[in-house]
Amino acid sequence: MTQPSAETGRRIAIVGLLLALVVPPAGAVLSSAVLIRARRTGRNDPAALAGIIIGTIGTLVFVAATWYVLQVLGGQVGACAELGPGTHQQGLFTYQCGGT
């Protein structure tokens, strides 16, 4: 089996970095694989390291945003289930609950 050249490794590292900007988990995984291969051959690859960092941060932001949206929707749906249809004022919040 032939070893990829250093130039090919750099290209894949750049692809991993760009992928980390678009699809953070995939970019982090690809960049990790490239960095592991580069370290085994005694090279340092800053693009791969940047892809890991950006991909990890992007993934964490996505997970936190998803959690937040689910909490907001859960609160809205839960409140409307208890209050019933109509407009309800509770403290600082106004709930617009649909219904028939």
Backbone as JSON Lines, residues from 0, in Angstrom:
{"i":0,"aa":"M","n":[0.85,-1.17,0.0],"ca":[0.0,0.0,0.0],"c":[0.89,1.23,0.0]}
{"i":1,"aa":"T","n":[0.57,2.18,-0.83],"ca":[1.41,3.37,-0.93],"c":[0.95,4.42,0.07]}
{"i":2,"aa":"Q","n":[1.91,5.18,0.57],"ca":[1.62,6.26,1.5],"c":[1.27,7.52,0.7]}
{"i":3,"aa":"P","n":[0.25,8.27,1.13],"ca":[-0.05,9.51,0.44],"c":[1.07,10.52,0.66]}
{"i":4,"aa":"S","n":[1.27,11.38,-0.29],"ca":[2.32,12.37,-0.18],"c":[1.92,13.44,0.82]}
{"i":5,"aa":"A","n":[2.9,14.23,1.23],"ca":[2.64,15.32,2.17],"c":[1.68,16.33,1.55]}
{"i":6,"aa":"E","n":[1.82,16.54,0.24],"ca":[0.93,17.5,-0.44],"c":[-0.51,17.02,-0.42]}
{"i":7,"aa":"T","n":[-0.73,15.73,-0.61],"ca":[-2.08,15.17,-0.55],"c":[-2.65,15.33,0.85]}
{"i":8,"aa":"G","n":[-1.8,15.09,1.86],"ca":[-2.24,15.26,3.25],"c":[-2.65,16.68,3.55]}
{"i":9,"aa":"R","n":[-1.9,17.64,3.02],"ca":[-2.24,19.05,3.22],"c":[-3.57,19.4,2.54]}
{"i":10,"aa":"R","n":[-3.77,18.85,1.35],"ca":[-5.03,19.11,0.64],"c":[-6.22,18.56,1.42]}
{"i":11,"aa":"I","n":[-6.06,17.35,1.93],"ca":[-7.15,16.75,2.71],"c":[-7.38,17.54,3.99]}
{"i":12,"aa":"A","n":[-6.32,18.06,4.59],"ca":[-6.46,18.89,5.8],"c":[-7.24,20.16,5.49]}
{"i":13,"aa":"I","n":[-7.0,20.75,4.34],"ca":[-7.74,21.95,3.95],"c":[-9.2,21.61,3.69]}
{"i":14,"aa":"V","n":[-9.44,20.46,3.07],"ca":[-10.83,20.02,2.86],"c":[-11.5,19.81,4.22]}
{"i":15,"aa":"G","n":[-10.79,19.22,5.17],"ca":[-11.34,19.04,6.51],"c":[-11.66,20.35,7.19]}
{"i":16,"aa":"L","n":[-10.79,21.34,7.01],"ca":[-11.02,22.67,7.59],"c":[-12.26,23.31,6.96]}
{"i":17,"aa":"L","n":[-12.38,23.25,5.66],"ca":[-13.55,23.82,4.98],"c":[-14.82,23.07,5.36]}
{"i":18,"aa":"L","n":[-14.72,21.77,5.48],"ca":[-15.87,20.97,5.88],"c":[-16.29,21.31,7.31]}
{"i":19,"aa":"A","n":[-15.32,21.63,8.16],"ca":[-15.64,22.01,9.54],"c":[-16.46,23.3,9.59]}
{"i":20,"aa":"L","n":[-16.3,24.15,8.6],"ca":[-17.08,25.38,8.55],"c":[-18.52,25.12,8.11]}
{"i":21,"aa":"V","n":[-18.73,24.07,7.32],"ca":[-20.05,23.78,6.76],"c":[-20.78,22.71,7.57]}
{"i":22,"aa":"V","n":[-20.11,21.6,7.82],"ca":[-20.67,20.48,8.6],"c":[-19.67,20.16,9.71]}
{"i":23,"aa":"P","n":[-19.76,20.86,10.83],"ca":[-18.72,20.77,11.85],"c":[-18.35,19.36,12.33]}
{"i":24,"aa":"P","n":[-19.29,18.46,12.59],"ca":[-18.86,17.14,13.06],"c":[-18.02,16.39,12.03]}
{"i":25,"aa":"A","n":[-18.43,16.45,10.78],"ca":[-17.69,15.75,9.72],"c":[-16.31,16.37,9.54]}
{"i":26,"aa":"G","n":[-16.22,17.69,9.61],"ca":[-14.94,18.36,9.48],"c":[-14.0,18.02,10.61]}
{"i":27,"aa":"A","n":[-14.53,17.92,11.83],"ca":[-13.7,17.57,12.98],"c":[-13.17,16.15,12.85]}
{"i":28,"aa":"V","n":[-14.0,15.23,12.39],"ca":[-13.56,13.84,12.23],"c":[-12.5,13.72,11.14]}
{"i":29,"aa":"L","n":[-12.75,14.33,9.98],"ca":[-11.77,14.26,8.9],"c":[-10.46,14.92,9.31]}
{"i":30,"aa":"S","n":[-10.53,16.07,9.95],"ca":[-9.32,16.76,10.39],"c":[-8.56,15.94,11.43]}
{"i":31,"aa":"S","n":[-9.28,15.25,12.31],"ca":[-8.62,14.38,13.29],"c":[-7.86,13.26,12.62]}
{"i":32,"aa":"A","n":[-8.48,12.65,11.62],"ca":[-7.81,11.57,10.9],"c":[-6.55,12.08,10.19]}
{"i":33,"aa":"V","n":[-6.64,13.25,9.59],"ca":[-5.49,13.83,8.89],"c":[-4.38,14.17,9.88]}
{"i":34,"aa":"L","n":[-4.75,14.72,11.03],"ca":[-3.74,15.09,12.02],"c":[-3.04,13.86,12.58]}
{"i":35,"aa":"I","n":[-3.79,12.81,12.83],"ca":[-3.19,11.56,13.32],"c":[-2.19,11.02,12.3]}
{"i":36,"aa":"R","n":[-2.6,11.0,11.03],"ca":[-1.7,10.51,9.99],"c":[-0.45,11.39,9.85]}
{"i":37,"aa":"A","n":[-0.64,12.7,9.95],"ca":[0.49,13.62,9.84],"c":[1.46,13.44,11.01]}
{"i":38,"aa":"R","n":[0.94,13.28,12.2],"ca":[1.81,13.09,13.37],"c":[2.58,11.78,13.3]}
{"i":39,"aa":"R","n":[1.95,10.75,12.74],"ca":[2.65,9.46,12.59],"c":[3.84,9.57,11.64]}
{"i":40,"aa":"T","n":[3.74,10.48,10.67],"ca":[4.84,10.66,9.74],"c":[5.8,11.76,10.19]}
{"i":41,"aa":"G","n":[5.56,12.31,11.38],"ca":[6.46,13.32,11.92],"c":[6.21,14.73,11.43]}
{"i":42,"aa":"R","n":[5.06,14.97,10.84],"ca":[4.75,16.32,10.35],"c":[3.76,16.99,11.29]}
{"i":43,"aa":"N","n":[3.71,18.3,11.18],"ca":[2.73,19.09,11.91],"c":[1.8,19.71,10.88]}
{"i":44,"aa":"D","n":[0.5,19.65,11.11],"ca":[-0.45,20.16,10.13],"c":[-1.4,21.15,10.79]}
{"i":45,"aa":"P","n":[-1.1,22.45,10.7],"ca":[-1.95,23.45,11.36],"c":[-3.37,23.5,10.81]}
{"i":46,"aa":"A","n":[-3.56,23.22,9.53],"ca":[-4.92,23.25,8.96],"c":[-5.78,22.15,9.59]}
{"i":47,"aa":"A","n":[-5.19,21.0,9.83],"ca":[-5.94,19.91,10.46],"c":[-6.29,20.27,11.91]}
{"i":48,"aa":"L","n":[-5.36,20.87,12.62],"ca":[-5.63,21.29,13.99],"c":[-6.73,22.35,14.02]}
{"i":49,"aa":"A","n":[-6.69,23.3,13.11],"ca":[-7.73,24.33,13.02],"c":[-9.08,23.69,12.69]}
{"i":50,"aa":"G","n":[-9.09,22.68,11.82],"ca":[-10.33,21.99,11.48],"c":[-10.93,21.28,12.69]}
{"i":51,"aa":"I","n":[-10.06,20.7,13.52],"ca":[-10.55,20.03,14.73],"c":[-11.16,21.05,15.69]}
{"i":52,"aa":"I","n":[-10.47,22.16,15.89],"ca":[-10.95,23.18,16.82],"c":[-12.26,23.79,16.33]}
{"i":53,"aa":"I","n":[-12.3,24.21,15.07],"ca":[-13.51,24.83,14.52],"c":[-14.66,23.83,14.48]}
{"i":54,"aa":"G","n":[-14.38,22.59,14.08],"ca":[-15.42,21.57,14.04],"c":[-16.0,21.26,15.4]}
{"i":55,"aa":"T","n":[-15.13,21.21,16.42],"ca":[-15.59,20.93,17.77],"c":[-16.43,22.07,18.31]}
{"i":56,"aa":"I","n":[-15.96,23.31,18.13],"ca":[-16.72,24.46,18.6],"c":[-18.05,24.56,17.85]}
{"i":57,"aa":"G","n":[-18.03,24.35,16.54],"ca":[-19.27,24.39,15.76],"c":[-20.27,23.33,16.2]}
{"i":58,"aa":"T","n":[-19.77,22.14,16.51],"ca":[-20.64,21.07,16.98],"c":[-21.26,21.43,18.33]}
{"i":59,"aa":"L","n":[-20.45,21.97,19.23],"ca":[-20.96,22.36,20.54],"c":[-22.0,23.46,20.44]}
{"i":60,"aa":"V","n":[-21.78,24.44,19.55],"ca":[-22.75,25.51,19.35],"c":[-24.05,24.94,18.78]}
{"i":61,"aa":"F","n":[-23.95,24.02,17.82],"ca":[-25.14,23.41,17.24],"c":[-25.94,22.64,18.3]}
{"i":62,"aa":"V","n":[-25.25,21.87,19.12],"ca":[-25.93,21.09,20.17],"c":[-26.59,22.03,21.18]}
{"i":63,"aa":"A","n":[-25.89,23.1,21.58],"ca":[-26.47,24.05,22.54],"c":[-27.68,24.76,21.94]}
{"i":64,"aa":"A","n":[-27.6,25.15,20.68],"ca":[-28.73,25.83,20.03],"c":[-29.92,24.9,19.89]}
{"i":65,"aa":"T","n":[-29.67,23.65,19.54],"ca":[-30.75,22.67,19.43],"c":[-31.41,22.46,20.79]}
{"i":66,"aa":"W","n":[-30.6,22.33,21.83],"ca":[-31.13,22.15,23.17],"c":[-32.0,23.35,23.57]}
{"i":67,"aa":"Y","n":[-31.51,24.56,23.27],"ca":[-32.24,25.78,23.62],"c":[-33.59,25.83,22.89]}
{"i":68,"aa":"V","n":[-33.58,25.55,21.6],"ca":[-34.82,25.58,20.83],"c":[-35.81,24.54,21.37]}
{"i":69,"aa":"L","n":[-35.32,23.38,21.69],"ca":[-36.21,22.34,22.25],"c":[-36.78,22.76,23.61]}
{"i":70,"aa":"Q","n":[-35.97,23.46,24.41],"ca":[-36.46,23.94,25.7],"c":[-37.54,25.01,25.51]}
{"i":71,"aa":"V","n":[-37.33,25.91,24.57],"ca":[-38.31,26.97,24.31],"c":[-39.6,26.37,23.78]}
{"i":72,"aa":"L","n":[-39.48,25.47,22.8],"ca":[-40.68,24.84,22.25],"c":[-41.37,23.98,23.29]}
{"i":73,"aa":"G","n":[-40.59,23.3,24.12],"ca":[-41.18,22.48,25.18],"c":[-41.95,23.33,26.17]}
{"i":74,"aa":"G","n":[-41.42,24.5,26.5],"ca":[-42.11,25.4,27.41],"c":[-43.39,25.94,26.81]}
{"i":75,"aa":"Q","n":[-43.36,26.29,25.54],"ca":[-44.54,26.82,24.87],"c":[-45.61,25.74,24.75]}
{"i":76,"aa":"V","n":[-45.22,24.58,24.3],"ca":[-46.19,23.5,24.13],"c":[-46.73,23.05,25.47]}
{"i":77,"aa":"G","n":[-45.86,22.94,26.47],"ca":[-46.29,22.5,27.8],"c":[-47.26,23.48,28.42]}
{"i":78,"aa":"A","n":[-46.97,24.78,28.29],"ca":[-47.85,25.79,28.87],"c":[-49.21,25.78,28.19]}
{"i":79,"aa":"C","n":[-49.23,25.67,26.88],"ca":[-50.5,25.65,26.15],"c":[-51.31,24.4,26.47]}
{"i":80,"aa":"A","n":[-50.63,23.31,26.72],"ca":[-51.35,22.1,27.06],"c":[-52.08,22.26,28.4]}
{"i":81,"aa":"E","n":[-51.45,22.99,29.31],"ca":[-52.07,23.22,30.62],"c":[-53.13,24.32,30.58]}
{"i":82,"aa":"L","n":[-52.88,25.39,29.79],"ca":[-53.75,26.57,29.8],"c":[-54.95,26.45,28.88]}
{"i":83,"aa":"G","n":[-54.81,25.7,27.8],"ca":[-55.9,25.58,26.84],"c":[-55.81,26.66,25.77]}
{"i":84,"aa":"P","n":[-56.76,26.67,24.82],"ca":[-56.71,27.62,23.72],"c":[-56.98,29.06,24.19]}
{"i":85,"aa":"G","n":[-56.4,30.01,23.44],"ca":[-56.6,31.42,23.75],"c":[-55.29,32.12,24.04]}
{"i":86,"aa":"T","n":[-55.39,33.37,24.51],"ca":[-54.22,34.17,24.88],"c":[-54.16,34.24,26.39]}
{"i":87,"aa":"H","n":[-53.0,33.9,26.94],"ca":[-52.83,33.86,28.39],"c":[-51.61,34.67,28.79]}
{"i":88,"aa":"Q","n":[-51.75,35.49,29.83],"ca":[-50.65,36.28,30.37],"c":[-50.23,35.66,31.69]}
{"i":89,"aa":"Q","n":[-48.96,35.29,31.77],"ca":[-48.43,34.75,33.03],"c":[-47.11,35.45,33.31]}
{"i":90,"aa":"G","n":[-47.13,36.35,34.26],"ca":[-45.92,37.09,34.59],"c":[-45.46,37.92,33.39]}
{"i":91,"aa":"L","n":[-44.23,37.72,32.95],"ca":[-43.68,38.45,31.82],"c":[-44.0,37.82,30.47]}
{"i":92,"aa":"F","n":[-44.61,36.66,30.5],"ca":[-44.83,35.9,29.27],"c":[-46.28,35.95,28.83]}
{"i":93,"aa":"T","n":[-46.47,36.06,27.52],"ca":[-47.79,35.97,26.92],"c":[-47.8,34.74,26.02]}
{"i":94,"aa":"Y","n":[-48.75,33.86,26.26],"ca":[-48.86,32.64,25.49],"c":[-50.04,32.76,24.52]}
{"i":95,"aa":"Q","n":[-49.77,32.52,23.25],"ca":[-50.81,32.49,22.23],"c":[-51.04,31.02,21.88]}
{"i":96,"aa":"C","n":[-52.04,30.45,22.47],"ca":[-52.3,29.02,22.27],"c":[-53.42,28.85,21.24]}
{"i":97,"aa":"G","n":[-53.14,28.12,20.21],"ca":[-54.13,27.86,19.18],"c":[-55.08,26.78,19.63]}
{"i":98,"aa":"G","n":[-56.1,26.6,18.88],"ca":[-57.05,25.53,19.2],"c":[-58.33,25.78,18.45]}
{"i":99,"aa":"T","n":[-59.22,24.82,18.55],"ca":[-60.51,24.96,17.86],"c":[-61.6,25.32,18.8]}
